[in-house]
Amino acid sequence: MRHALVRRLLAAAPAWLALPAWLALPAWLAALAWLAAPALAWLAAPALAGGSQPAMSAAAAAAPMAAAPWWQHAVIYEIYPRSFQDSDGDGVGDLNGITSRLDYLRELGVDAVWLAPVYPSPQVDFGYDISAYTAIDPQYGTLADLDRLVAEAGKRHIRVLMDMVLNHTSDQHRWFQESMRSRTNDKADWFVWNDGIPADTPGTTPFQQRFAHDGRVPPNNWESLFGGSAWEWVPARAQFYYHRFYRQQPDLNWNNPAVETAMFDVMRFWLDRGIAGFRLDAITSIFEDPGLRDEPQLEGVNDQGDPALDHMYTEGLATDALLRRMRTLVDSYPGNRVLIGETYVSSTAELDRLYGGAAKDELQLPMDMLAGLYVNAKLTAPYQRRYLEEAQAQLHGSQPLLVYDNHDNARSIDRFGDGVHDVAIAKLLAALLYTTRATALTYYGAEIGMRTAPPTRREDVKDPIGITGWPAQKGRDGERTPMQWTPGAQAGFSTNPHTWLPIPPSHREVNVETERADPDSLLNWTRRIIALRRGNAAIRDGAMRMLDRDDAHVLIYARTATASQEAVIVALNMSDQPRLVHFEVQSGIAGARPIAAGRPIAAGSARTLLSTDPSLRGEVALAGLKIAPYAVWIAAVIG
């Protein structure tokens, strides 16, 4: 949820197909039975090099893989519920709309959907300001609708993950409403309160003085990521409360054990209903410096026009003990429930700590934003190679979770596109996401190349970051526009011409219906590459090793499984010129007989599995192999 922060920081039951009886159980219990079953692998249809490829059918289900948790091989698809599908004509997406599109997600090859918040909310921050944790906002549906979504998704091998906002509530939540009334009530210390300091205290900054009340100013220079001071005055208590985000989002006091007990009970509520796990929002913001020290000031101002700060006292403080307790809670449920973290960190070492290091006892999947969403991320071979190698070598063998798109950042096709080769670059990004040794997280619309469509007038902005930061910061509306299903009215998203955000004109060309009919579309490419990921043992389970680490333009890596299985080479030309591909191996690749330790393999050949380069089809000699601009080549080594 922290677009501004990104800029600144940089056992098992039988397989469910054999259990038709549970389909008659209550939805939540049916889903729970499914979650307890082993994870399933999917066999891909034959992957052709270019051309049309049918969507993966239900018959593609394969034998279970009991050895690995389901999330290790997963394609996780983020849905922004307001924008995916409107089922009742009010112009806002809802749970029944998502249920109606589950077959599309199954055909795409999705293993799990992550729902952005659907809890009751005043919608100041569109659901990230929660006023009740154990209910559904009426604009999205009911608990029964959610149960139906979980059950129907389970029938299609799709799990449902929920967004869990632990850092803060809405100021309309009953906990905060009680807390703000006095300093002596039962919830008085459930939030972060402070008396502030006298306004004439030496050393107070002009920034602090802007927020003076009753002769007192905030206790330090901490800022809200939505602009202004992170401290808000409440006359009834004659105190300030802390809010890392919008002033309507007061931070919970996690140093109070009662808060942890209450929030863990919330998590149990959803786990008991069959939810497969949680994406933990703003998890690195849970704790603040107990000494309330001023944060170091940097040069210039931020996107909101406030002094730029190093957020060393409000971000990244140790959450290890809390995450270990949370992991114990989640592990007590069957079905390999999972904790995914919103983890904007600036190094792989910081990411490793969030896994629990060698113990691997904290988050199963902290989000790796370094390659795709970090402030300086580049689609170049040296940059991507660096962070992909770090993820293989510095995480104690933990499973990486790569993220190139989400609801807080401009879409990757716009961030990495060059205006000429944009679709080719989007296909390359899909290959990068789905063929590396990592769990893959994608965002609705990425598979068709949806564009960022920011508002052009301040009066049209819905996102609070854009409202407070305009024009330097236009907010996050642009990456949250409705899903583009058809070239027709409202892009097939709604029957209401007044959708909550406007439908971009690009929907006439960029939509599911049009791209389904085009064999060379980004949608069909994405389907094929996910099917290949499912069906190829090396890509699904194998080790990963970089080839030719010195190539400045082509990223080349091998995926290997066992000695009896073919190694797979992936070559991605990240430049606008044709490039020769070199296959030097420094230390060998296990399981690939033609690839000998310390020897070149250019004399061998490979069988193309998928490629966006029409010249690379069938069996290809590796000597002198040339790849087109921004092209992808994926091949099995045969000799």
PyMOL commands that set and color helices and strands:
alter all, ss='L'
color gray80, all
select helices_A, chain A and resi 3-8+16-18+20-24+27-36+58-60+70-73+81-83+95-100+102-108+143-155+174-179+206-209+257-272+283-285+320-331+348-355+357-359+381-393+412-416+422-435+446-448+458-460+464-469+477-479+489-492+505-508+512-516+522-535+537-541
alter helices_A, ss='H'
color red, helices_A
select strands_A, chain A and resi 40-42+61-64+75-79+112-115+159-165+193-194+197-198+216-217+231-234+239-242+277-281+297-301+307-309+338-341+365-366+401-403+439-443+543-547+554-560+568-573+579-580+605-611+619-621+626-627+632-637
alter strands_A, ss='S'
color yellow, strands_A
deselect
rebuild
show_as cartoon
